[in-house]
Amino acid sequence: MTDKPDALDRLVQFLLLVAAVTTIANGLFMLVRPLDWYVFIPTVVTTGPPNAHFIRDIGLAYLGSGLILLYATADPALRWRAAVVGGLWLALHGALHIYEVAAGICGPATFWADAPGVIGQPALVIAALAILRIRKRI
């Protein structure tokens, strides 16, 4: 941190840490047990038959994003660009889910069931970056 960290700096770190840890955990689950992950997430089974390779591909994206976010937690004011990069795929993935419900590809019930895991993580990153920006730390 550029100055002595205060409560809001710690909040930013916490938001990024929660996003990082949950993203890494999901990515590892997808990599190690793709078919178990497929049945563990109730809305995934409605998207078609499982494809372990494809699930692992997405798991790598989650793992990469999470590791970059974890790096950003050490000093968010100096590593805010890492938070942007780590959150980018998560935000784009969340935007895709918003598009799918808006276009009628999936129903609102599916969207809301997925929202904590799909919208929650990028929302945490966006909130952390907003706090840094408002405080002129970036």
Summary of the structure (lengths in Angstrom):
residues: 138
radius of gyration: 16.0
end to end distance: 11.2
largest distance: 51.5
contacts: 429
relative contact order: 0.17
helix: 78%
strand: 0%
